[in-house]
């Protein structure tokens, strides 16, 4: 009788642990670093919380370790766009991963805005956005076409290991 009661309590505790952690499928995905489960955790939580990736892998540029904790700022398919606060990187491009796990962090607000420049100074609208949210981490993805009248005046900094992106602080 005592043995079956202990077994029942152990199974109840295991059930509560798995239920609070998203279920057995999510736990297995996290422990093994399975992409489908990792992407699901990100998609379920990214609209309300910061989601962090614990990455084990290496930089494609020089094959040095890229292990660490990164904030996920977007995903493209099963790959993630991440930052360590110094640069922006993409798994599968700048970082080759051997294992990725995720953790849900503090509450966050995500807002998407369309900004058109139309032959105007691009810096001023971005500065206004930064001034409107002075304490926020703002990550900006620009897409579309860009025509430069004087390309010789444009100096694009080459940053090791980074995506073709800039971190606005």
Protein Blocks (a to p, Z undefined) as FASTA:
>chain_A
ZZmmmmmmmmmmmmmmmmmnopjklmmmmmnopaklmmmmmmmmmmmpccddddddddfk
lopafbdcdddfbdehjaccddehlaccdehilpccfbdcdddddddddddddddfklpa
fklmmmmmmmmmmmbccddddedddddfblmlpccdddehiacddddZZ
